[in-house]
Amino acid sequence: MRRGKGGKPRTVMLSAKLLRLLERYWMVERPPGPWLFPARRVSPPGAAEPEERWADHPVSKKTMCVRLQDAVKRAELKRRVTSHDLRRTFATWLVEDGRNLRLVQVLLGHASPATTARYTKIHANMIASTRSPYDLL
């Protein structure tokens, strides 16, 4: 992302599976310009030319929120979900997978480890399954 919070660039990790899906999407759609996901232009029915399908700006934050809420409904989730929840979940899963909090801090672009610590939520089952270091004595 070029325009992250505070004007800082952001780097996003992609799984090999997701990268393959994005490559296939790009091969089929061939969106013009610098955006992988440009906004769709309102096109006349049957228009197939890329310059008629795509606008010259990225998809809006509002559109992303609407699409996320559509996905939440299709998944029949009962709780409210925001795009920021996805970021927090990413951080929590990394910590639960045993990744160092400093690594998570760098990946999220946080200046302070305290911010990263507030982001992560450790589930009760992980806490319950953690062995006491005193068991090593």
N, CA, C and O atoms as a GROMACS GRO file, in nm:
protein
  548
    1MET      N    1   0.084  -0.116   0.000
    1MET     CA    2   0.000   0.000   0.000
    1MET      C    3   0.089   0.123   0.000
    1MET      O    4   0.187   0.130   0.074
    2ARG      N    5   0.056   0.218  -0.081
    2ARG     CA    6   0.138   0.338  -0.090
    2ARG      C    7   0.098   0.444   0.011
    2ARG      O    8   0.182   0.522   0.055
    3ARG      N    9  -0.029   0.447   0.049
    3ARG     CA   10  -0.076   0.553   0.136
    3ARG      C   11  -0.134   0.496   0.265
    3ARG      O   12  -0.255   0.503   0.288
    4GLY      N   13  -0.048   0.440   0.348
    4GLY     CA   14  -0.092   0.388   0.475
    4GLY      C   15  -0.114   0.500   0.575
    4GLY      O   16  -0.090   0.617   0.544
    5LYS      N   17  -0.158   0.464   0.693
    5LYS     CA   18  -0.180   0.562   0.799
    5LYS      C   19  -0.052   0.642   0.823
    5LYS      O   20   0.057   0.584   0.828
    6GLY      N   21  -0.066   0.772   0.836
    6GLY     CA   22   0.050   0.856   0.858
    6GLY      C   23   0.134   0.875   0.733
    6GLY      O   24   0.247   0.924   0.741
    7GLY      N   25   0.080   0.836   0.616
    7GLY     CA   26   0.154   0.851   0.491
    7GLY      C   27   0.267   0.751   0.475
    7GLY      O   28   0.348   0.763   0.383
    8LYS      N   29   0.274   0.651   0.566
    8LYS     CA   30   0.381   0.552   0.559
    8LYS      C   31   0.344   0.440   0.462
    8LYS      O   32   0.228   0.397   0.460
    9PRO      N   33   0.439   0.394   0.383
    9PRO     CA   34   0.410   0.279   0.297
    9PRO      C   35   0.394   0.153   0.381
    9PRO      O   36   0.457   0.138   0.485
   10ARG      N   37   0.310   0.063   0.336
   10ARG     CA   38   0.287  -0.063   0.405
   10ARG      C   39   0.322  -0.179   0.314
   10ARG      O   40   0.298  -0.174   0.193
   11THR      N   41   0.378  -0.282   0.372
   11THR     CA   42   0.408  -0.404   0.300
   11THR      C   43   0.316  -0.512   0.356
   11THR      O   44   0.302  -0.525   0.478
   12VAL      N   45   0.255  -0.589   0.268
   12VAL     CA   46   0.162  -0.693   0.310
   12VAL      C   47   0.217  -0.828   0.269
   12VAL      O   48   0.258  -0.847   0.155
   13MET      N   49   0.218  -0.922   0.365
   13MET     CA   50   0.261  -1.058   0.335
   13MET      C   51   0.151  -1.129   0.257
   13MET      O   52   0.033  -1.115   0.290
   14LEU      N   53   0.188  -1.204   0.156
   14LEU     CA   54   0.092  -1.285   0.082
   14LEU      C   55   0.134  -1.431   0.090
   14LEU      O   56   0.252  -1.464   0.083
   15SER      N   57   0.035  -1.516   0.104
   15SER     CA   58   0.065  -1.658   0.096
   15SER      C   59   0.085  -1.694  -0.051
   15SER      O   60   0.040  -1.623  -0.140
   16ALA      N   61   0.152  -1.804  -0.075
   16ALA     CA   62   0.174  -1.849  -0.213
   16ALA      C   63   0.040  -1.875  -0.282
   16ALA      O   64   0.024  -1.847  -0.401
   17LYS      N   65  -0.056  -1.929  -0.206
   17LYS     CA   66  -0.189  -1.957  -0.262
   17LYS      C   67  -0.259  -1.828  -0.303
   17LYS      O   68  -0.316  -1.820  -0.412
   18LEU      N   69  -0.255  -1.726  -0.217
   18LEU     CA   70  -0.318  -1.599  -0.250
   18LEU      C   71  -0.248  -1.532  -0.367
   18LEU      O   72  -0.313  -1.474  -0.453
   19LEU      N   73  -0.118  -1.540  -0.372
   19LEU     CA   74  -0.043  -1.482  -0.483
   19LEU      C   75  -0.086  -1.546  -0.616
   19LEU      O   76  -0.103  -1.475  -0.715
   20ARG      N   77  -0.103  -1.677  -0.618
   20ARG     CA   78  -0.149  -1.745  -0.740
   20ARG      C   79  -0.288  -1.696  -0.781
   20ARG      O   80  -0.314  -1.674  -0.899
   21LEU      N   81  -0.377  -1.680  -0.683
   21LEU     CA   82  -0.512  -1.630  -0.714
   21LEU      C   83  -0.508  -1.489  -0.770
   21LEU      O   84  -0.580  -1.457  -0.865
   22LEU      N   85  -0.424  -1.403  -0.712
   22LEU     CA   86  -0.412  -1.266  -0.761
   22LEU      C   87  -0.350  -1.262  -0.901
   22LEU      O   88  -0.390  -1.180  -0.984
   23GLU      N   89  -0.254  -1.349  -0.926
   23GLU     CA   90  -0.194  -1.356  -1.060
   23GLU      C   91  -0.298  -1.398  -1.164
   23GLU      O   92  -0.303  -1.342  -1.274
   24ARG      N   93  -0.382  -1.496  -1.128
   24ARG     CA   94  -0.488  -1.540  -1.220
   24ARG      C   95  -0.588  -1.428  -1.245
   24ARG      O   96  -0.630  -1.406  -1.359
   25TYR      N   97  -0.626  -1.358  -1.138
   25TYR     CA   98  -0.718  -1.245  -1.152
   25TYR      C   99  -0.658  -1.142  -1.248
   25TYR      O  100  -0.727  -1.094  -1.339
   26TRP      N  101  -0.531  -1.109  -1.230
   26TRP     CA  102  -0.468  -1.008  -1.315
   26TRP      C  103  -0.462  -1.054  -1.460
   26TRP      O  104  -0.484  -0.975  -1.552
   27MET      N  105  -0.432  -1.181  -1.481
   27MET     CA  106  -0.425  -1.234  -1.618
   27MET      C  107  -0.561  -1.224  -1.688
   27MET      O  108  -0.567  -1.195  -1.807
   28VAL      N  109  -0.669  -1.248  -1.616
   28VAL     CA  110  -0.803  -1.244  -1.676
   28VAL      C  111  -0.852  -1.100  -1.691
   28VAL      O  112  -0.900  -1.063  -1.798
   29GLU      N  113  -0.840  -1.021  -1.586
   29GLU     CA  114  -0.898  -0.886  -1.588
   29GLU      C  115  -0.810  -0.781  -1.654
   29GLU      O  116  -0.860  -0.689  -1.717
   30ARG      N  117  -0.677  -0.796  -1.639
   30ARG     CA  118  -0.582  -0.699  -1.695
   30ARG      C  119  -0.621  -0.554  -1.664
   30ARG      O  120  -0.635  -0.473  -1.755
   31PRO      N  121  -0.640  -0.522  -1.534
   31PRO     CA  122  -0.679  -0.384  -1.504
   31PRO      C  123  -0.570  -0.286  -1.545
   31PRO      O  124  -0.452  -0.309  -1.518
   32PRO      N  125  -0.609  -0.176  -1.611
   32PRO     CA  126  -0.510  -0.078  -1.654
   32PRO      C  127  -0.463   0.008  -1.537
   32PRO      O  128  -0.527   0.011  -1.432
   33GLY      N  129  -0.354   0.074  -1.556
   33GLY     CA  130  -0.306   0.168  -1.454
   33GLY      C  131  -0.228   0.100  -1.343
   33GLY      O  132  -0.195  -0.018  -1.352
   34PRO      N  133  -0.199   0.176  -1.239
   34PRO     CA  134  -0.112   0.125  -1.133
   34PRO      C  135  -0.184   0.043  -1.025
   34PRO      O  136  -0.118  -0.008  -0.935
   35TRP      N  137  -0.317   0.029  -1.032
   35TRP     CA  138  -0.390  -0.039  -0.926
   35TRP      C  139  -0.428  -0.181  -0.964
   35TRP      O  140  -0.470  -0.208  -1.076
   36LEU      N  141  -0.411  -0.270  -0.870
   36LEU     CA  142  -0.454  -0.407  -0.891
   36LEU      C  143  -0.607  -0.413  -0.889
   36LEU      O  144  -0.669  -0.491  -0.961
   37PHE      N  145  -0.667  -0.328  -0.804
   37PHE     CA  146  -0.813  -0.324  -0.793
   37PHE      C  147  -0.864  -0.183  -0.820
   37PHE      O  148  -0.899  -0.111  -0.726
   38PRO      N  149  -0.867  -0.143  -0.947
   38PRO     CA  150  -0.925  -0.012  -0.977
   38PRO      C  151  -1.076  -0.016  -0.959
   38PRO      O  152  -1.137  -0.123  -0.958
   39ALA      N  153  -1.136   0.101  -0.946
   39ALA     CA  154  -1.281   0.108  -0.937
   39ALA      C  155  -1.341   0.068  -1.070
   39ALA      O  156  -1.282   0.088  -1.176
   40ARG      N  157  -1.459   0.010  -1.064
   40ARG     CA  158  -1.530  -0.024  -1.188
   40ARG      C  159  -1.606   0.100  -1.235
   40ARG      O  160  -1.669   0.170  -1.156
   41ARG      N  161  -1.596   0.123  -1.362
   41ARG     CA  162  -1.672   0.231  -1.423
   41ARG      C  163  -1.809   0.177  -1.458
   41ARG      O  164  -1.824   0.060  -1.494
   42VAL      N  165  -1.908   0.261  -1.448
   42VAL     CA  166  -2.041   0.218  -1.491
   42VAL      C  167  -2.034   0.205  -1.643
   42VAL      O  168  -2.014   0.303  -1.714
   43SER      N  169  -2.051   0.083  -1.690
   43SER     CA  170  -2.034   0.054  -1.832
   43SER      C  171  -2.168   0.026  -1.898
   43SER      O  172  -2.262  -0.020  -1.831
   44PRO      N  173  -2.178   0.053  -2.025
   44PRO     CA  174  -2.300   0.012  -2.096
   44PRO      C  175  -2.306  -0.140  -2.101
   44PRO      O  176  -2.202  -0.205  -2.102
   45PRO      N  177  -2.426  -0.197  -2.105
   45PRO     CA  178  -2.438  -0.343  -2.111
   45PRO      C  179  -2.358  -0.400  -2.226
   45PRO      O  180  -2.363  -0.349  -2.338
   46GLY      N  181  -2.282  -0.506  -2.198
   46GLY     CA  182  -2.206  -0.574  -2.301
   46GLY      C  183  -2.068  -0.516  -2.326
   46GLY      O  184  -1.992  -0.571  -2.405
   47ALA      N  185  -2.034  -0.406  -2.260
   47ALA     CA  186  -1.902  -0.347  -2.282
   47ALA      C  187  -1.796  -0.441  -2.227
   47ALA      O  188  -1.803  -0.482  -2.111
   48ALA      N  189  -1.700  -0.475  -2.307
   48ALA     CA  190  -1.597  -0.569  -2.265
   48ALA      C  191  -1.458  -0.510  -2.270
   48ALA      O  192  -1.364  -0.569  -2.216
   49GLU      N  193  -1.442  -0.395  -2.332
   49GLU     CA  194  -1.310  -0.335  -2.343
   49GLU      C  195  -1.265  -0.284  -2.207
   49GLU      O  196  -1.341  -0.216  -2.138
   50PRO      N  197  -1.140  -0.314  -2.167
   50PRO     CA  198  -1.092  -0.272  -2.034
   50PRO      C  199  -1.108  -0.123  -2.010
   50PRO      O  200  -1.144  -0.083  -1.899
   51GLU      N  201  -1.082  -0.040  -2.110
   51GLU     CA  202  -1.093   0.104  -2.088
   51GLU      C  203  -1.237   0.147  -2.061
   51GLU      O  204  -1.260   0.255  -2.008
   52GLU      N  205  -1.333   0.063  -2.098
   52GLU     CA  206  -1.474   0.093  -2.070
   52GLU      C  207  -1.518   0.036  -1.936
   52GLU      O  208  -1.618   0.081  -1.880
   53ARG      N  209  -1.445  -0.062  -1.883
   53ARG     CA  210  -1.485  -0.126  -1.757
   53ARG      C  211  -1.425  -0.060  -1.634
   53ARG      O  212  -1.487  -0.058  -1.528
   54TRP      N  213  -1.305  -0.007  -1.648
   54TRP     CA  214  -1.232   0.038  -1.531
   54TRP      C  215  -1.222   0.190  -1.524
   54TRP      O  216  -1.202   0.257  -1.626
   55ALA      N  217  -1.235   0.244  -1.404
   55ALA     CA  218  -1.216   0.387  -1.381
   55ALA      C  219  -1.066   0.413  -1.364
   55ALA      O  220  -0.987   0.319  -1.354
   56ASP      N  221  -1.028   0.539  -1.361
   56ASP     CA  222  -0.886   0.573  -1.349
   56ASP      C  223  -0.846   0.606  -1.205
   56ASP      O  224  -0.759   0.689  -1.180
   57HIS      N  225  -0.912   0.538  -1.111
   57HIS     CA  226  -0.877   0.555  -0.969
   57HIS      C  227  -0.900   0.423  -0.897
   57HIS      O  228  -0.974   0.337  -0.947
   58PRO      N  229  -0.839   0.405  -0.781
   58PRO     CA  230  -0.856   0.277  -0.709
   58PRO      C  231  -0.996   0.265  -0.651
   58PRO      O  232  -1.069   0.363  -0.640
   59VAL      N  233  -1.032   0.144  -0.616
   59VAL     CA  234  -1.160   0.119  -0.552
   59VAL      C  235  -1.164   0.200  -0.421
   59VAL      O  236  -1.062   0.213  -0.354
   60SER      N  237  -1.279   0.253  -0.386
   60SER     CA  238  -1.290   0.340  -0.270
   60SER      C  239  -1.299   0.261  -0.139
   60SER      O  240  -1.332   0.142  -0.138
   61LYS      N  241  -1.268   0.329  -0.031
   61LYS     CA  242  -1.279   0.268   0.102
   61LYS      C  243  -1.423   0.226   0.128
   61LYS      O  244  -1.447   0.120   0.187
   62LYS      N  245  -1.519   0.308   0.085
   62LYS     CA  246  -1.661   0.275   0.105
   62LYS      C  247  -1.697   0.145   0.032
   62LYS      O  248  -1.766   0.060   0.088
   63THR      N  249  -1.650   0.131  -0.092
   63THR     CA  250  -1.678   0.009  -0.168
   63THR      C  251  -1.617  -0.112  -0.098
   63THR      O  252  -1.680  -0.217  -0.089
   64MET      N  253  -1.495  -0.097  -0.048
   64MET     CA  254  -1.431  -0.208   0.024
   64MET      C  255  -1.513  -0.247   0.147
   64MET      O  256  -1.530  -0.366   0.175
   65CYS      N  257  -1.564  -0.149   0.220
   65CYS     CA  258  -1.646  -0.177   0.339
   65CYS      C  259  -1.775  -0.250   0.301
   65CYS      O  260  -1.816  -0.344   0.369
   66VAL      N  261  -1.838  -0.205   0.193
   66VAL     CA  262  -1.961  -0.270   0.146
   66VAL      C  263  -1.932  -0.415   0.107
   66VAL      O  264  -2.008  -0.505   0.143
   67ARG      N  265  -1.824  -0.438   0.034
   67ARG     CA  266  -1.788  -0.574  -0.007
   67ARG      C  267  -1.757  -0.662   0.113
   67ARG      O  268  -1.794  -0.780   0.116
   68LEU      N  269  -1.688  -0.606   0.212
   68LEU     CA  270  -1.658  -0.683   0.334
   68LEU      C  271  -1.787  -0.722   0.405
   68LEU      O  272  -1.801  -0.836   0.448
   69GLN      N  273  -1.880  -0.629   0.417
   69GLN     CA  274  -2.006  -0.660   0.484
   69GLN      C  275  -2.087  -0.763   0.406
   69GLN      O  276  -2.154  -0.847   0.467
   70ASP      N  277  -2.080  -0.759   0.273
   70ASP     CA  278  -2.145  -0.863   0.192
   70ASP      C  279  -2.084  -1.000   0.223
   70ASP      O  280  -2.157  -1.099   0.238
   71ALA      N  281  -1.952  -1.006   0.235
   71ALA     CA  282  -1.885  -1.133   0.266
   71ALA      C  283  -1.923  -1.180   0.406
   71ALA      O  284  -1.941  -1.300   0.428
   72VAL      N  285  -1.934  -1.089   0.500
   72VAL     CA  286  -1.973  -1.124   0.638
   72VAL      C  287  -2.113  -1.184   0.638
   72VAL      O  288  -2.138  -1.284   0.706
   73LYS      N  289  -2.205  -1.124   0.562
   73LYS     CA  290  -2.341  -1.177   0.553
   73LYS      C  291  -2.343  -1.316   0.490
   73LYS      O  292  -2.410  -1.406   0.539
   74ARG      N  293  -2.268  -1.332   0.379
   74ARG     CA  294  -2.263  -1.463   0.312
   74ARG      C  295  -2.205  -1.570   0.402
   74ARG      O  296  -2.245  -1.686   0.395
   75ALA      N  297  -2.111  -1.532   0.487
   75ALA     CA  298  -2.049  -1.627   0.581
   75ALA      C  299  -2.138  -1.649   0.704
   75ALA      O  300  -2.106  -1.731   0.791
   76GLU      N  301  -2.247  -1.575   0.712
   76GLU     CA  302  -2.343  -1.585   0.823
   76GLU      C  303  -2.276  -1.560   0.958
   76GLU      O  304  -2.309  -1.624   1.058
   77LEU      N  305  -2.183  -1.464   0.960
   77LEU     CA  306  -2.121  -1.426   1.087
   77LEU      C  307  -2.218  -1.339   1.165
   77LEU      O  308  -2.290  -1.258   1.107
   78LYS      N  309  -2.220  -1.357   1.294
   78LYS     CA  310  -2.316  -1.285   1.378
   78LYS      C  311  -2.260  -1.155   1.433
   78LYS      O  312  -2.336  -1.068   1.478
   79ARG      N  313  -2.130  -1.140   1.432
   79ARG     CA  314  -2.070  -1.019   1.489
   79ARG      C  315  -2.036  -0.919   1.381
   79ARG      O  316  -2.023  -0.952   1.263
   80ARG      N  317  -2.020  -0.796   1.424
   80ARG     CA  318  -1.978  -0.689   1.333
   80ARG      C  319  -1.831  -0.710   1.300
   80ARG      O  320  -1.751  -0.740   1.388
   81VAL      N  321  -1.795  -0.694   1.173
   81VAL     CA  322  -1.656  -0.711   1.129
   81VAL      C  323  -1.616  -0.588   1.049
   81VAL      O  324  -1.689  -0.542   0.962
   82THR      N  325  -1.497  -0.534   1.080
   82THR     CA  326  -1.444  -0.421   1.005
   82THR      C  327  -1.311  -0.463   0.940
   82THR      O  328  -1.254  -0.566   0.974
   83SER      N  329  -1.264  -0.381   0.847
   83SER     CA  330  -1.135  -0.411   0.785
   83SER      C  331  -1.023  -0.406   0.889
   83SER      O  332  -0.923  -0.477   0.876
   84HIS      N  333  -1.040  -0.324   0.990
   84HIS     CA  334  -0.938  -0.317   1.094
   84HIS      C  335  -0.933  -0.447   1.175
   84HIS      O  336  -0.828  -0.486   1.225
   85ASP      N  337  -1.049  -0.513   1.188
   85ASP     CA  338  -1.052  -0.644   1.255
   85ASP      C  339  -0.962  -0.744   1.182
   85ASP      O  340  -0.900  -0.829   1.244
   86LEU      N  341  -0.957  -0.734   1.049
   86LEU     CA  342  -0.871  -0.825   0.972
   86LEU      C  343  -0.725  -0.802   1.007
   86LEU      O  344  -0.647  -0.898   1.018
   87ARG      N  345  -0.687  -0.678   1.025
   87ARG     CA  346  -0.550  -0.643   1.062
   87ARG      C  347  -0.517  -0.696   1.202
   87ARG      O  348  -0.410  -0.752   1.225
   88ARG      N  349  -0.610  -0.678   1.295
   88ARG     CA  350  -0.590  -0.728   1.431
   88ARG      C  351  -0.581  -0.881   1.433
   88ARG      O  352  -0.500  -0.939   1.505
   89THR      N  353  -0.666  -0.946   1.353
   89THR     CA  354  -0.664  -1.092   1.346
   89THR      C  355  -0.532  -1.141   1.290
   89THR      O  356  -0.477  -1.239   1.339
   90PHE      N  357  -0.482  -1.075   1.187
   90PHE     CA  358  -0.352  -1.108   1.129
   90PHE      C  359  -0.245  -1.106   1.238
   90PHE      O  360  -0.165  -1.199   1.249
   91ALA      N  361  -0.243  -0.999   1.317
   91ALA     CA  362  -0.144  -0.986   1.425
   91ALA      C  363  -0.160  -1.095   1.530
   91ALA      O  364  -0.062  -1.156   1.572
   92THR      N  365  -0.283  -1.120   1.570
   92THR     CA  366  -0.310  -1.221   1.673
   92THR      C  367  -0.268  -1.360   1.625
   92THR      O  368  -0.206  -1.435   1.700
   93TRP      N  369  -0.301  -1.394   1.502
   93TRP     CA  370  -0.264  -1.526   1.449
   93TRP      C  371  -0.113  -1.544   1.444
   93TRP      O  372  -0.063  -1.653   1.470
   94LEU      N  373  -0.041  -1.437   1.409
   94LEU     CA  374   0.105  -1.448   1.409
   94LEU      C  375   0.159  -1.476   1.549
   94LEU      O  376   0.246  -1.562   1.566
   95VAL      N  377   0.108  -1.404   1.647
   95VAL     CA  378   0.152  -1.426   1.786
   95VAL      C  379   0.115  -1.566   1.832
   95VAL      O  380   0.196  -1.634   1.894
   96GLU      N  381  -0.007  -1.609   1.802
   96GLU     CA  382  -0.050  -1.743   1.843
   96GLU      C  383   0.030  -1.852   1.773
   96GLU      O  384   0.041  -1.963   1.824
   97ASP      N  385   0.086  -1.821   1.657
   97ASP     CA  386   0.170  -1.916   1.585
   97ASP      C  387   0.313  -1.915   1.636
   97ASP      O  388   0.400  -1.984   1.582
   98GLY      N  389   0.338  -1.836   1.741
   98GLY     CA  390   0.470  -1.835   1.803
   98GLY      C  391   0.566  -1.731   1.749
   98GLY      O  392   0.684  -1.733   1.780
   99ARG      N  393   0.514  -1.639   1.666
   99ARG     CA  394   0.601  -1.535   1.612
   99ARG      C  395   0.633  -1.432   1.719
   99ARG      O  396   0.551  -1.403   1.806
  100ASN      N  397   0.752  -1.379   1.711
  100ASN     CA  398   0.801  -1.279   1.804
  100ASN      C  399   0.720  -1.150   1.790
  100ASN      O  400   0.688  -1.108   1.678
  101LEU      N  401   0.686  -1.088   1.903
  101LEU     CA  402   0.608  -0.964   1.900
  101LEU      C  403   0.681  -0.854   1.823
  101LEU      O  404   0.616  -0.771   1.759
  102ARG      N  405   0.812  -0.852   1.828
  102ARG     CA  406   0.889  -0.751   1.754
  102ARG      C  407   0.870  -0.770   1.603
  102ARG      O  408   0.857  -0.672   1.530
  103LEU      N  409   0.867  -0.895   1.556
  103LEU     CA  410   0.842  -0.922   1.415
  103LEU      C  411   0.704  -0.871   1.376
  103LEU      O  412   0.689  -0.807   1.272
  104VAL      N  413   0.605  -0.899   1.458
  104VAL     CA  414   0.468  -0.854   1.430
  104VAL      C  415   0.465  -0.701   1.426
  104VAL      O  416   0.398  -0.643   1.340
  105GLN      N  417   0.536  -0.637   1.516
  105GLN     CA  418   0.545  -0.491   1.518
  105GLN      C  419   0.597  -0.437   1.385
  105GLN      O  420   0.540  -0.343   1.329
  106VAL      N  421   0.704  -0.497   1.335
  106VAL     CA  422   0.763  -0.453   1.208
  106VAL      C  423   0.665  -0.476   1.093
  106VAL      O  424   0.647  -0.389   1.008
  107LEU      N  425   0.601  -0.593   1.090
  107LEU     CA  426   0.507  -0.623   0.982
  107LEU      C  427   0.389  -0.527   0.980
  107LEU      O  428   0.339  -0.492   0.873
  108LEU      N  429   0.344  -0.484   1.098
  108LEU     CA  430   0.231  -0.392   1.104
  108LEU      C  431   0.273  -0.246   1.086
  108LEU      O  432   0.189  -0.160   1.064
  109GLY      N  433   0.403  -0.220   1.094
  109GLY     CA  434   0.451  -0.084   1.077
  109GLY      C  435   0.431   0.003   1.199
  109GLY      O  436   0.424   0.126   1.188
  110HIS      N  437   0.423  -0.059   1.316
  110HIS     CA  438   0.405   0.017   1.439
  110HIS      C  439   0.539   0.072   1.489
  110HIS      O  440   0.641   0.003   1.484
  111ALA      N  441   0.538   0.196   1.536
  111ALA     CA  442   0.658   0.255   1.594
  111ALA      C  443   0.682   0.200   1.734
  111ALA      O  444   0.796   0.186   1.777
  112SER      N  445   0.574   0.169   1.803
  112SER     CA  446   0.585   0.127   1.943
  112SER      C  447   0.539  -0.017   1.961
  112SER      O  448   0.436  -0.057   1.906
  113PRO      N  449   0.615  -0.097   2.039
  113PRO     CA  450   0.568  -0.233   2.068
  113PRO      C  451   0.441  -0.233   2.153
  113PRO      O  452   0.366  -0.330   2.152
  114ALA      N  453   0.417  -0.125   2.226
  114ALA     CA  454   0.295  -0.116   2.307
  114ALA      C  455   0.171  -0.115   2.217
  114ALA      O  456   0.069  -0.174   2.252
  115THR      N  457   0.181  -0.050   2.102
  115THR     CA  458   0.069  -0.048   2.008
  115THR      C  459   0.042  -0.189   1.957
  115THR      O  460  -0.073  -0.232   1.948
  116THR      N  461   0.147  -0.261   1.925
  116THR     CA  462   0.133  -0.399   1.875
  116THR      C  463   0.073  -0.487   1.983
  116THR      O  464  -0.012  -0.571   1.954
  117ALA      N  465   0.116  -0.470   2.106
  117ALA     CA  466   0.062  -0.551   2.217
  117ALA      C  467  -0.087  -0.526   2.234
  117ALA      O  468  -0.162  -0.620   2.264
  118ARG      N  469  -0.133  -0.402   2.215
  118ARG     CA  470  -0.276  -0.372   2.225
  118ARG      C  471  -0.354  -0.435   2.110
  118ARG      O  472  -0.471  -0.469   2.126
  119TYR      N  473  -0.292  -0.449   1.996
  119TYR     CA  474  -0.357  -0.508   1.878
  119TYR      C  475  -0.391  -0.654   1.898
  119TYR      O  476  -0.496  -0.700   1.855
  120THR      N  477  -0.303  -0.727   1.963
  120THR     CA  478  -0.318  -0.872   1.969
  120THR      C  479  -0.407  -0.914   2.084
  120THR      O  480  -0.400  -0.858   2.194
  121LYS      N  481  -0.490  -1.010   2.059
  121LYS     CA  482  -0.578  -1.069   2.159
  121LYS      C  483  -0.543  -1.217   2.169
  121LYS      O  484  -0.554  -1.290   2.071
  122ILE      N  485  -0.501  -1.259   2.284
  122ILE     CA  486  -0.464  -1.398   2.302
  122ILE      C  487  -0.587  -1.473   2.354
  122ILE      O  488  -0.647  -1.435   2.454
  123HIS      N  489  -0.623  -1.579   2.284
  123HIS     CA  490  -0.741  -1.656   2.322
  123HIS      C  491  -0.718  -1.738   2.449
  123HIS      O  492  -0.605  -1.779   2.478
  124ALA      N  493  -0.825  -1.759   2.522
  124ALA     CA  494  -0.817  -1.828   2.650
  124ALA      C  495  -0.761  -1.970   2.636
  124ALA      O  496  -0.686  -2.015   2.722
  125ASN      N  497  -0.795  -2.040   2.528
  125ASN     CA  498  -0.745  -2.177   2.511
  125ASN      C  499  -0.594  -2.179   2.492
  125ASN      O  500  -0.528  -2.276   2.531
  126MET      N  501  -0.537  -2.074   2.433
  126MET     CA  502  -0.392  -2.068   2.419
  126MET      C  503  -0.327  -2.044   2.555
  126MET      O  504  -0.223  -2.103   2.585
  127ILE      N  505  -0.387  -1.960   2.635
  127ILE     CA  506  -0.335  -1.934   2.769
  127ILE      C  507  -0.341  -2.061   2.852
  127ILE      O  508  -0.245  -2.096   2.922
  128ALA      N  509  -0.454  -2.132   2.845
  128ALA     CA  510  -0.472  -2.253   2.924
  128ALA      C  511  -0.375  -2.364   2.883
  128ALA      O  512  -0.335  -2.445   2.966
  129SER      N  513  -0.338  -2.368   2.756
  129SER     CA  514  -0.251  -2.476   2.709
  129SER      C  515  -0.101  -2.444   2.722
  129SER      O  516  -0.017  -2.526   2.687
  130THR      N  517  -0.069  -2.326   2.772
  130THR     CA  518   0.071  -2.286   2.786
  130THR      C  519   0.130  -2.349   2.912
  130THR      O  520   0.076  -2.335   3.022
  131ARG      N  521   0.241  -2.418   2.893
  131ARG     CA  522   0.309  -2.481   3.007
  131ARG      C  523   0.381  -2.376   3.090
  131ARG      O  524   0.435  -2.279   3.036
  132SER      N  525   0.380  -2.396   3.217
  132SER     CA  526   0.453  -2.307   3.306
  132SER      C  527   0.604  -2.328   3.287
  132SER      O  528   0.649  -2.442   3.278
  133PRO      N  529   0.681  -2.222   3.283
  133PRO     CA  530   0.826  -2.239   3.274
  133PRO      C  531   0.882  -2.312   3.397
  133PRO      O  532   0.991  -2.368   3.390
  134TYR      N  533   0.808  -2.312   3.508
  134TYR     CA  534   0.852  -2.383   3.628
  134TYR      C  535   0.852  -2.534   3.605
  134TYR      O  536   0.921  -2.608   3.676
  135ASP      N  537   0.773  -2.581   3.506
  135ASP     CA  538   0.772  -2.724   3.474
  135ASP      C  539   0.906  -2.770   3.416
  135ASP      O  540   0.936  -2.889   3.412
  136LEU      N  541   0.987  -2.674   3.370
  136LEU     CA  542   1.117  -2.707   3.312
  136LEU      C  543   1.224  -2.728   3.419
  136LEU      O  544   1.331  -2.779   3.389
  137LEU      N  545   1.195  -2.689   3.541
  137LEU     CA  546   1.292  -2.702   3.650
  137LEU      C  547   1.308  -2.846   3.695
  137LEU      O  548   1.387  -2.874   3.786
   0.00000   0.00000   0.00000
